[in-house]
Structures are given as structure tokens and as C-alpha cells.
Amino acid sequence: MTQAELAAEFAAMHQKGDPLVLYNIWDAGSARVVVEAGAKAVATGSWSVAASQGHEDGEQLPLEMALMGIRRICKTVDVPVTLDFEGAYATGPTGVGTNVTRALKLGVVGINLEDQVIGGKGLHKTPDQARRVAGARAAATEFNVPLFINARTDVFLREPNRDWHAGLMPQALERLEAYAAAGASGLFVPGLVDLALIKQVVDAFDLPVNVMRGPESAGIDALADLGVARISYGPAPYRQAMQDLAVRYLDAIAKPIVE
């Protein structure tokens, strides 16, 4: 299957009411594990990828290392691979397009592109972020691959008080509308857990909506009933794996090996 065919297949997996579940991975080994367990596609999580290499999130992992990792993932599995590209390691649309092209050359068929100002404060202004999304789309068009651009807004993720999320809806919807018009394939609202608000986002757009599950999130069936088309897990899989490793280590040193 060609890269363009993989991209089309990945896009088709996003169905409202029958969500694609992506249990985020961080390297080629974890990608292989979830694919062997039945995953139809794999998605990296930037926090997990950075942590697995001893770095903090927020593009602290050098771009060359990030690209090296995604190259190995794409070569290891034969399912669609989507890259959590944070802010694409660039500020303007030209830089975004350049780095998206580099990722495309390694085999990815999807990216997350967030509106948080990496290394700065707040969010990119809506028109600026829309131009960044458009830059990614232009690069994919030039590369002749229908890249799935999952446009992420951090409006909700940046506000820990969920009682205020309803008041943030107008801003979030305005941003998502601009990103959709600029060429986004899907819309990502991490941090939003209120079912009524998620439903409002889903109903506002024809594009598939992605939510991130956490300890306080609704179950997959409940999210499917709202029309959610994609569910991801962010850094939770990596954190759980590392906790399990620590527990097994402590168990190993507590119990002498019997030969």
C-alpha cells in the first residue's frame, strides 16, 4: 500500500459514533506491541516520546531525535502512523510546511498540530494558527499525500478549572472553525471532559472530533454515543508502563532468583 493509500485508509477510520481508538505509543517497540495486539493504526504522544529519551515535553526533544524515532516507527509497523508534532518545531507557516514535509518523507500519514505557543506564553492568535495549519496542508498537497491534520486547541487543557470550560466554548469553536477552513482533517480538544460540551463541539462540525481520555473521562461507549470519531490517551500509556516497570523492579529485588 502506498503512503497516499495509507493516509486515505487512516482518514476513513474516523467515523462519528464508531471512534478510532489510539493508545498512544512512544517508540518502535511499543508501536509493534499495540499493532500485534490488534491496533489498526498507531499514534505517538509527544510527552511520552520525549520522556522515553530523557527530555521534557514542549519540543525539548531535539527535532532530529524526534524524526529519527518516527522513522523507526514507520519502518517497524505496516499500519498508518500519526505523529504528535506539537507545534511542528516552527513558528510561521513556511517553517511548519518544511518540517511537515520532512515528516512525510519518513512515512507518516497524520500529525497533531497544536495552537499552544511552544516555549512562550498562551496560544497563537487564531489567524496565525490558521495560517500554520494552511502551511501544513500546502506541504502535504505538494507531497501528494492527503495528510490527516488533527488540529488541536489547548483552550481547555490550559484551564484546570472545568467549571470555566463552558465559558471557553465560544473561543474554542471560533478557533476550530478557522482551523477547519484552513485545511484541518480533524479537530482535537484535549482537556474537555464534560459530555454536553463535547457534544456541542461534535455537532458544530462535519469534521471528526478527537477527545483524550483520562481518569475522569467518560467511557468509550459514552463518547461514541456523542458522535466522537477518535479517542486517544496522551501520556497515560507511557506513565502506566513506567509504573509497571518500577513495580516489577521492586518485586524482582525483593524476591531472590531461585535457580
C-alpha positions as CSV (number, residue, x, y, z in Angstrom):
1,M,0.0,0.0,0.0
2,T,1.3,3.4,-0.9
3,Q,1.7,6.2,1.6
4,A,-1.2,8.1,0.0
5,E,-3.4,4.9,0.2
6,L,-2.4,4.5,3.9
7,A,-3.4,8.1,4.5
8,A,-6.8,7.6,2.9
9,E,-7.3,4.4,4.9
10,F,-6.4,6.3,8.1
11,A,-8.9,9.1,7.4
12,A,-11.6,6.5,6.7
13,M,-11.1,5.1,10.2
14,H,-12.5,8.3,11.7
15,Q,-16.2,7.6,11.9
16,K,-18.6,9.6,14.1
17,G,-20.2,7.2,16.6
18,D,-17.6,4.5,15.9
19,P,-14.4,6.1,17.1
20,L,-10.9,5.1,16.2
21,V,-9.1,4.3,19.5
22,L,-5.5,5.2,19.6
23,Y,-3.5,4.0,22.5
24,N,-0.5,6.4,22.2
25,I,2.9,4.8,21.8
26,W,6.4,6.3,22.1
27,D,8.9,4.2,20.1
28,A,9.1,1.4,17.6
29,G,8.9,-1.3,20.3
30,S,5.7,0.0,21.8
31,A,4.3,0.5,18.3
32,R,4.9,-3.1,17.4
33,V,3.3,-4.3,20.7
34,V,0.0,-2.5,20.1
35,V,-0.1,-3.5,16.4
36,E,0.4,-7.1,17.3
37,A,-2.4,-6.7,19.9
38,G,-4.7,-5.6,17.0
39,A,-4.3,-1.8,16.6
40,K,-5.3,-0.6,13.2
41,A,-3.2,2.5,13.4
42,V,-0.6,4.0,15.8
43,A,-0.2,7.4,17.2
44,T,2.8,8.9,19.1
45,G,2.4,11.1,22.2
46,S,4.9,13.9,22.4
47,W,5.1,13.8,26.2
48,S,5.9,10.1,26.1
49,V,8.3,10.2,23.2
50,A,10.3,13.0,25.0
51,A,10.2,11.2,28.4
52,S,11.4,8.0,26.9
53,Q,14.5,9.8,25.7
54,G,15.1,11.7,29.0
55,H,13.6,15.0,27.8
56,E,10.7,17.2,28.9
57,D,7.7,17.8,26.7
58,G,7.3,21.0,24.7
59,E,9.8,20.4,21.9
60,Q,12.6,19.9,24.3
61,L,13.4,16.7,22.4
62,P,15.5,17.8,19.5
63,L,13.8,17.7,16.1
64,E,16.4,15.3,14.7
65,M,15.8,12.8,17.5
66,A,12.0,13.2,17.1
67,L,12.3,12.4,13.4
68,M,14.7,9.5,14.0
69,G,12.2,8.0,16.3
70,I,9.2,8.4,13.9
71,R,11.3,6.9,11.1
72,R,11.9,3.8,13.1
73,I,8.2,3.5,14.0
74,C,7.2,3.8,10.3
75,K,9.7,1.2,9.3
76,T,8.6,-1.2,12.1
77,V,4.8,-1.3,11.5
78,D,2.7,-1.6,8.4
79,V,-0.3,0.3,9.7
80,P,-0.9,4.1,9.4
81,V,1.3,6.2,11.7
82,T,0.3,9.6,13.0
83,L,2.8,11.9,14.7
84,D,2.2,14.2,17.6
85,F,4.2,17.0,16.1
86,E,3.4,19.6,18.8
87,G,3.9,22.9,17.1
88,A,5.9,21.4,14.2
89,Y,9.1,22.9,15.7
90,A,8.4,26.1,13.8
91,T,6.5,29.4,14.3
92,G,5.5,30.6,10.9
93,P,3.6,28.6,8.1
94,T,6.7,28.2,6.0
95,G,8.7,26.6,8.7
96,V,5.7,24.4,9.6
97,G,5.5,23.3,6.0
98,T,9.2,22.5,5.8
99,N,9.1,20.3,8.9
100,V,5.8,18.6,7.9
101,T,7.5,17.7,4.6
102,R,10.4,16.1,6.5
103,A,8.0,14.0,8.5
104,L,6.1,13.0,5.4
105,K,9.3,11.8,3.8
106,L,9.7,9.3,6.7
107,G,6.2,7.8,6.2
108,V,3.8,9.5,8.5
109,V,0.2,9.9,7.3
110,G,-1.1,12.1,10.1
111,I,0.0,14.8,12.5
112,N,-1.3,16.6,15.5
113,L,-0.7,20.3,15.3
114,E,-1.4,22.4,18.4
115,D,-2.1,26.1,18.9
116,Q,-0.1,26.5,22.1
117,V,3.0,28.8,21.7
118,I,5.8,26.3,22.4
119,G,8.4,27.9,24.6
120,G,6.3,31.0,25.0
121,K,3.0,32.0,26.7
122,G,-0.6,31.4,25.7
123,L,-1.9,30.4,22.3
124,H,-1.1,31.5,18.9
125,K,-3.6,34.1,17.6
126,T,-6.3,32.4,15.7
127,P,-5.4,33.8,12.3
128,D,-1.8,32.9,12.9
129,Q,-2.6,29.3,13.8
130,A,-4.9,29.0,10.8
131,R,-2.0,30.0,8.6
132,R,0.1,27.4,10.3
133,V,-2.5,24.8,9.5
134,A,-2.7,26.0,6.0
135,G,1.1,25.7,5.7
136,A,0.9,22.1,6.8
137,R,-1.8,21.4,4.3
138,A,0.1,23.1,1.5
139,A,3.1,20.9,2.2
140,A,1.0,17.7,2.2
141,T,-0.6,18.8,-1.1
142,E,2.8,19.4,-2.6
143,F,3.9,16.0,-1.4
144,N,0.8,14.4,-2.9
145,V,-0.3,12.7,0.3
146,P,-3.7,13.5,1.9
147,L,-2.1,14.1,5.4
148,F,-4.6,13.8,8.2
149,I,-4.1,17.1,10.1
150,N,-5.5,16.8,13.6
151,A,-5.8,20.4,14.6
152,R,-5.6,20.7,18.3
153,T,-6.7,23.6,20.5
154,D,-5.3,23.9,24.0
155,V,-8.0,26.2,25.2
156,F,-9.4,23.6,27.6
157,L,-6.2,21.9,28.5
158,R,-4.7,25.1,29.8
159,E,-7.7,25.7,32.1
160,P,-7.7,23.2,35.0
161,N,-11.0,24.6,36.5
162,R,-13.5,22.7,34.5
163,D,-16.3,24.9,35.8
164,W,-15.0,27.5,33.4
165,H,-14.9,25.3,30.3
166,A,-18.4,26.3,29.2
167,G,-17.4,29.9,29.1
168,L,-14.4,29.0,26.9
169,M,-16.6,27.3,24.3
170,P,-17.1,30.4,22.0
171,Q,-13.3,30.9,21.8
172,A,-12.7,27.2,21.2
173,L,-15.4,26.9,18.5
174,E,-14.1,30.1,16.7
175,R,-10.6,28.6,16.7
176,L,-11.7,25.2,15.5
177,E,-13.8,26.8,12.7
178,A,-10.8,28.7,11.5
179,Y,-8.6,25.6,11.6
180,A,-11.2,23.6,9.7
181,A,-11.3,26.3,7.0
182,A,-7.5,26.3,6.7
183,G,-7.4,22.6,5.9
184,A,-7.6,20.6,9.0
185,S,-8.8,17.0,8.7
186,G,-10.0,16.6,12.3
187,L,-10.3,18.6,15.5
188,F,-8.8,17.8,18.8
189,V,-10.0,19.2,22.2
190,P,-7.8,17.7,24.9
191,G,-8.8,18.6,28.4
192,L,-12.5,18.7,27.6
193,V,-14.4,16.1,29.6
194,D,-17.9,17.5,30.1
195,L,-20.2,15.4,27.9
196,A,-22.6,18.2,27.0
197,L,-19.7,20.4,25.8
198,I,-18.1,17.6,23.8
199,K,-21.5,17.0,22.2
200,Q,-21.6,20.7,21.3
201,V,-18.2,20.5,19.6
202,V,-19.2,17.3,17.7
203,D,-22.5,18.9,16.5
204,A,-20.8,22.1,15.4
205,F,-18.6,20.4,12.7
206,D,-18.7,17.9,10.0
207,L,-15.0,17.0,10.7
208,P,-14.2,14.2,13.1
209,V,-13.6,15.2,16.7
210,N,-10.9,13.7,18.8
211,V,-11.0,13.7,22.6
212,M,-8.3,12.5,25.0
213,R,-9.4,10.0,27.7
214,G,-8.1,10.4,31.2
215,P,-9.0,9.1,34.7
216,E,-12.1,11.3,34.9
217,S,-13.3,10.9,31.3
218,A,-16.4,9.0,30.1
219,G,-16.0,5.5,28.7
220,I,-15.6,4.7,25.0
221,D,-19.2,3.8,24.5
222,A,-20.5,7.0,26.0
223,L,-18.1,9.1,23.8
224,A,-19.2,7.1,20.8
225,D,-22.8,7.9,21.6
226,L,-21.9,11.6,21.4
227,G,-20.5,11.1,17.9
228,V,-16.8,11.3,18.8
229,A,-14.7,9.9,16.0
230,R,-11.3,9.5,17.6
231,I,-10.2,8.7,21.2
232,S,-6.6,9.0,22.3
233,Y,-4.8,8.6,25.6
234,G,-1.9,11.0,25.6
235,P,0.9,10.2,28.1
236,A,-1.2,7.8,30.1
237,P,0.1,4.6,28.4
238,Y,3.7,5.5,29.0
239,R,3.1,6.5,32.6
240,Q,1.4,3.2,33.2
241,A,4.1,1.3,31.6
242,M,6.8,3.0,33.7
243,Q,4.8,2.4,36.9
244,D,4.6,-1.2,36.0
245,L,8.3,-1.4,35.3
246,A,9.0,0.2,38.7
247,V,6.7,-2.3,40.5
248,R,8.3,-5.2,38.7
249,Y,11.8,-4.0,39.6
250,L,10.9,-3.7,43.3
251,D,9.3,-7.1,43.1
252,A,12.4,-8.5,41.5
253,I,14.9,-7.2,44.1
254,A,12.6,-8.3,46.9
255,K,12.5,-11.9,45.7
256,P,15.8,-13.8,45.3
257,I,16.0,-15.7,42.0
258,V,15.7,-19.4,42.6
259,E,17.8,-21.4,40.2
